[in-house]
Amino acid sequence: MTGGRRFDGEAGPVVRPYTMTRGRTRSSGTPFGLLTPVMATGVPRRNLPSEYVSILDACPAPLPVVELAGRTGLAVGVLKVLLGDLRESGLITVPSSAASSEISREYLLRDLLDGLRAL
């Protein structure tokens, strides 16, 4: 331990997921699904923890929650809680349902194609 934080020689400081979410296990408002697309609004952001900044940097265009989890390295449960915070602050938006179904379909077909190629 260094300075009250656990330290992993290769990864650096280790932050427990419940620390990032302040012990919360659910996001406020409408729950996020794995294929729910989210997008940063571009509203100026100040004094945000690094987890929030990495989420906003990863989704300048609509991106499904599951893909966002992969890009940020955050657990899906933690990501959903943090996305709820960002939505409440007006820093992310969930595009309309028509766009959502189109994005979801595109990712589903892309994943299916990748799976077939792997065979």
GROMACS elastic network, one bead per residue, 0.5 to 0.9 nm:
[ bonds ]
;  ai    aj funct       b0    kb
    1     4     6  0.60400   500
    1     5     6  0.55571   500
    1     7     6  0.58650   500
    2     5     6  0.54722   500
    2     6     6  0.63855   500
    2     7     6  0.65742   500
    2    13     6  0.86655   500
    3     6     6  0.83145   500
    5    13     6  0.66338   500
    5    14     6  0.70279   500
    5    15     6  0.77191   500
    6    12     6  0.86092   500
    6    13     6  0.59691   500
    6    14     6  0.54701   500
    6    15     6  0.76015   500
    7    10     6  0.87586   500
    7    11     6  0.77601   500
    7    12     6  0.55211   500
    7    14     6  0.56019   500
    7    15     6  0.89541   500
    8    11     6  0.52481   500
    8    13     6  0.60845   500
    8    14     6  0.64887   500
    9    12     6  0.57568   500
    9    13     6  0.83831   500
   11    14     6  0.74107   500
   15    18     6  0.84626   500
   15    19     6  0.66611   500
   15    20     6  0.73876   500
   16    19     6  0.53279   500
   16    20     6  0.69256   500
   17    20     6  0.52561   500
   17    21     6  0.65113   500
   17    22     6  0.84708   500
   17    23     6  0.82526   500
   17    74     6  0.85767   500
   17    75     6  0.80076   500
   17    78     6  0.63913   500
   18    21     6  0.51080   500
   18    22     6  0.55948   500
   18    24     6  0.69547   500
   18    25     6  0.80957   500
   18    78     6  0.78691   500
   19    23     6  0.64085   500
   20    23     6  0.78077   500
   20    24     6  0.89412   500
   20    49     6  0.89701   500
   20    51     6  0.78528   500
   20    78     6  0.75288   500
   20    82     6  0.80686   500
   21    24     6  0.53192   500
   21    25     6  0.73679   500
   21    78     6  0.65182   500
   21    79     6  0.88273   500
   21    81     6  0.64586   500
   21    82     6  0.67256   500
   22    25     6  0.89282   500
   24    27     6  0.76768   500
   24    78     6  0.86180   500
   24    81     6  0.71098   500
   25    77     6  0.70061   500
   25    78     6  0.73441   500
   25    80     6  0.86837   500
   25    81     6  0.66363   500
   26    31     6  0.78287   500
   26    77     6  0.76286   500
   26    78     6  0.84231   500
   26    80     6  0.71406   500
   26    81     6  0.54365   500
   26    84     6  0.83194   500
   27    30     6  0.77924   500
   27    31     6  0.64395   500
   27    32     6  0.80201   500
   27    77     6  0.89704   500
   27    78     6  0.89827   500
   27    80     6  0.59538   500
   27    82     6  0.71422   500
   27    83     6  0.72099   500
   27    85     6  0.72180   500
   28    31     6  0.73209   500
   28    81     6  0.74404   500
   28    84     6  0.54485   500
   28    85     6  0.73866   500
   28    87     6  0.89265   500
   28    88     6  0.80496   500
   29    84     6  0.69718   500
   29    87     6  0.88110   500
   29    88     6  0.83749   500
   30    84     6  0.84022   500
   31    80     6  0.77533   500
   31    84     6  0.80943   500
   32    35     6  0.81391   500
   32    36     6  0.59983   500
   32    37     6  0.87552   500
   32    65     6  0.75102   500
   32    80     6  0.62825   500
   32    83     6  0.82639   500
   32    84     6  0.82687   500
   33    36     6  0.50263   500
   33    37     6  0.86285   500
   33    64     6  0.85169   500
   33    65     6  0.70673   500
   33    66     6  0.84902   500
   33    80     6  0.85640   500
   34    37     6  0.84320   500
   34    64     6  0.65875   500
   34    65     6  0.51276   500
   34    66     6  0.50699   500
   34    67     6  0.84383   500
   34    76     6  0.80919   500
   35    63     6  0.83688   500
   35    65     6  0.57637   500
   35    66     6  0.63555   500
   35    67     6  0.83048   500
   35   100     6  0.81598   500
   35   101     6  0.88409   500
   35   103     6  0.82856   500
   35   104     6  0.57716   500
   35   107     6  0.84000   500
   36    63     6  0.78328   500
   36    64     6  0.50921   500
   36    65     6  0.57644   500
   36    66     6  0.83010   500
   36    94     6  0.74417   500
   36    95     6  0.88335   500
   36   100     6  0.66396   500
   36   101     6  0.87064   500
   36   103     6  0.87333   500
   36   104     6  0.74807   500
   37    62     6  0.53204   500
   37    65     6  0.60907   500
   37    93     6  0.86280   500
   37    94     6  0.60255   500
   37    95     6  0.67675   500
   37    99     6  0.86323   500
   37   100     6  0.60365   500
   37   103     6  0.72519   500
   37   104     6  0.77276   500
   38    59     6  0.70127   500
   38    60     6  0.89655   500
   38    61     6  0.78519   500
   38    62     6  0.51539   500
   38    63     6  0.54159   500
   38    64     6  0.62247   500
   38    65     6  0.68159   500
   38    68     6  0.86026   500
   38    83     6  0.85165   500
   38    92     6  0.65285   500
   38    93     6  0.57534   500
   38    95     6  0.67918   500
   39    42     6  0.89280   500
   39    56     6  0.76922   500
   39    58     6  0.87800   500
   39    59     6  0.51592   500
   39    60     6  0.57263   500
   39    61     6  0.53558   500
   39    63     6  0.64543   500
   39    64     6  0.89339   500
   39    91     6  0.85342   500
   39    92     6  0.53468   500
   39    93     6  0.53948   500
   39    94     6  0.64376   500
   39    95     6  0.74589   500
   40    43     6  0.79320   500
   40    55     6  0.83647   500
   40    56     6  0.54254   500
   40    57     6  0.77843   500
   40    58     6  0.84641   500
   40    59     6  0.57206   500
   40    60     6  0.52485   500
   40    61     6  0.71357   500
   40    62     6  0.80106   500
   40    86     6  0.88789   500
   40    90     6  0.88557   500
   40    91     6  0.58169   500
   40    93     6  0.63632   500
   41    44     6  0.88426   500
   41    56     6  0.85791   500
   41    60     6  0.76790   500
   41    90     6  0.72625   500
   41    91     6  0.53210   500
   41    92     6  0.50635   500
   41    93     6  0.62333   500
   42    45     6  0.82920   500
   42    56     6  0.85247   500
   42    60     6  0.77816   500
   42    91     6  0.68765   500
   42    92     6  0.80509   500
   43    90     6  0.74246   500
   43    91     6  0.58782   500
   43    92     6  0.85780   500
   44    91     6  0.81179   500
   45    48     6  0.68547   500
   45    53     6  0.84405   500
   45    91     6  0.76729   500
   48    51     6  0.80533   500
   48    52     6  0.62115   500
   48    53     6  0.64428   500
   49    52     6  0.56475   500
   49    53     6  0.65890   500
   49    54     6  0.89688   500
   50    54     6  0.61027   500
   50    55     6  0.86277   500
   51    54     6  0.52664   500
   51    55     6  0.64022   500
   51    56     6  0.88496   500
   51    72     6  0.82156   500
   51    74     6  0.83763   500
   51    79     6  0.89756   500
   51    82     6  0.82052   500
   52    55     6  0.51535   500
   52    56     6  0.63108   500
   52    57     6  0.86246   500
   52    82     6  0.69964   500
   52    83     6  0.82360   500
   52    85     6  0.89843   500
   52    86     6  0.75444   500
   53    56     6  0.51542   500
   53    57     6  0.60369   500
   53    58     6  0.85480   500
   54    57     6  0.50881   500
   54    58     6  0.61223   500
   54    59     6  0.89133   500
   54    71     6  0.89436   500
   54    72     6  0.63570   500
   55    58     6  0.52262   500
   55    59     6  0.66214   500
   55    68     6  0.72603   500
   55    69     6  0.85852   500
   55    71     6  0.85265   500
   55    72     6  0.64278   500
   55    79     6  0.83584   500
   55    82     6  0.86731   500
   55    83     6  0.81737   500
   56    59     6  0.55620   500
   56    60     6  0.69295   500
   56    86     6  0.87282   500
   56    91     6  0.77732   500
   56    92     6  0.75581   500
   57    60     6  0.64823   500
   58    61     6  0.84414   500
   58    63     6  0.84425   500
   58    68     6  0.68163   500
   58    71     6  0.68380   500
   58    72     6  0.71292   500
   59    62     6  0.62366   500
   59    63     6  0.59601   500
   59    68     6  0.72529   500
   59    92     6  0.88116   500
   60    63     6  0.83553   500
   62    93     6  0.88131   500
   62    94     6  0.79587   500
   62    95     6  0.72795   500
   62    99     6  0.89812   500
   62   100     6  0.85497   500
   62   103     6  0.79212   500
   63    66     6  0.83573   500
   63    67     6  0.65435   500
   63    68     6  0.63827   500
   63   103     6  0.79073   500
   64    67     6  0.53636   500
   64    68     6  0.62282   500
   64    69     6  0.87263   500
   64   100     6  0.86896   500
   64   103     6  0.77278   500
   64   104     6  0.73086   500
   64   107     6  0.82881   500
   65    69     6  0.61524   500
   65    70     6  0.87374   500
   65    76     6  0.75838   500
   65    79     6  0.79257   500
   65    80     6  0.77637   500
   66    69     6  0.51094   500
   66    70     6  0.65091   500
   66    71     6  0.88635   500
   66    76     6  0.68605   500
   67    70     6  0.50934   500
   67    71     6  0.62885   500
   67    72     6  0.87014   500
   68    71     6  0.50616   500
   68    72     6  0.60828   500
   68    73     6  0.82289   500
   68    74     6  0.83748   500
   68    76     6  0.87320   500
   68    79     6  0.83627   500
   69    72     6  0.53265   500
   69    73     6  0.56379   500
   69    74     6  0.52275   500
   69    75     6  0.62758   500
   69    76     6  0.57470   500
   69    79     6  0.66245   500
   70    73     6  0.52522   500
   70    74     6  0.71223   500
   70    75     6  0.84077   500
   70    76     6  0.87263   500
   71    74     6  0.81271   500
   72    75     6  0.88122   500
   72    79     6  0.88848   500
   73    76     6  0.89977   500
   74    77     6  0.83290   500
   74    78     6  0.65765   500
   74    79     6  0.59679   500
   75    78     6  0.53267   500
   75    79     6  0.60553   500
   75    80     6  0.86874   500
   76    80     6  0.61364   500
   76    81     6  0.87897   500
   77    80     6  0.53016   500
   77    81     6  0.66230   500
   77    82     6  0.89050   500
   78    81     6  0.53184   500
   78    82     6  0.63522   500
   78    83     6  0.86206   500
   79    82     6  0.51023   500
   79    83     6  0.59656   500
   79    84     6  0.85826   500
   80    83     6  0.50060   500
   80    84     6  0.62778   500
   80    85     6  0.88513   500
   81    84     6  0.51764   500
   81    85     6  0.66444   500
   81    86     6  0.89318   500
   82    85     6  0.50927   500
   82    86     6  0.63285   500
   82    87     6  0.86428   500
   83    87     6  0.60132   500
   83    88     6  0.85465   500
   83    92     6  0.75898   500
   84    87     6  0.50709   500
   84    88     6  0.62079   500
   84    89     6  0.86568   500
   84    92     6  0.89784   500
   85    88     6  0.51866   500
   85    89     6  0.63178   500
   85    90     6  0.87697   500
   85    91     6  0.87541   500
   86    89     6  0.50506   500
   86    90     6  0.62387   500
   86    91     6  0.51577   500
   86    92     6  0.57583   500
   86    93     6  0.86504   500
   87    90     6  0.50715   500
   87    91     6  0.58590   500
   87    92     6  0.50802   500
   87    93     6  0.63117   500
   87    94     6  0.84202   500
   88    91     6  0.76957   500
   88    92     6  0.84196   500
   89    92     6  0.79031   500
   90    93     6  0.71739   500
   94    97     6  0.85180   500
   94   100     6  0.81224   500
   95    98     6  0.82100   500
   95    99     6  0.62559   500
   95   100     6  0.62911   500
   96    99     6  0.54427   500
   96   100     6  0.61174   500
   96   101     6  0.88328   500
   97   101     6  0.61017   500
   97   102     6  0.85349   500
   98   101     6  0.54629   500
   98   102     6  0.64506   500
   98   103     6  0.88306   500
   99   102     6  0.51136   500
   99   103     6  0.61839   500
   99   104     6  0.85379   500
  100   103     6  0.52162   500
  100   104     6  0.60333   500
  100   105     6  0.84987   500
  101   104     6  0.50116   500
  101   105     6  0.60162   500
  101   106     6  0.85343   500
  102   105     6  0.51617   500
  102   106     6  0.62075   500
  102   107     6  0.87959   500
  103   106     6  0.50527   500
  103   107     6  0.63037   500
  103   108     6  0.85685   500
  104   107     6  0.52947   500
  104   108     6  0.60958   500
  104   109     6  0.86057   500
  105   108     6  0.50337   500
  105   109     6  0.60850   500
  105   110     6  0.84669   500
  106   109     6  0.52725   500
  106   110     6  0.60970   500
  106   111     6  0.86125   500
  107   111     6  0.60106   500
  107   112     6  0.84319   500
  108   111     6  0.52005   500
  108   112     6  0.61208   500
  108   113     6  0.86132   500
  109   113     6  0.61017   500
  109   114     6  0.85763   500
  110   113     6  0.51120   500
  110   114     6  0.61736   500
  110   115     6  0.86090   500
  111   114     6  0.50453   500
  111   115     6  0.61304   500
  111   116     6  0.86368   500
  112   115     6  0.50855   500
  112   116     6  0.62436   500
  112   117     6  0.86644   500
  113   116     6  0.51038   500
  113   117     6  0.61853   500
  113   118     6  0.86511   500
  114   117     6  0.51148   500
  114   118     6  0.62567   500
  114   119     6  0.89777   500
  115   118     6  0.51173   500
  115   119     6  0.67099   500
  116   119     6  0.53583   500
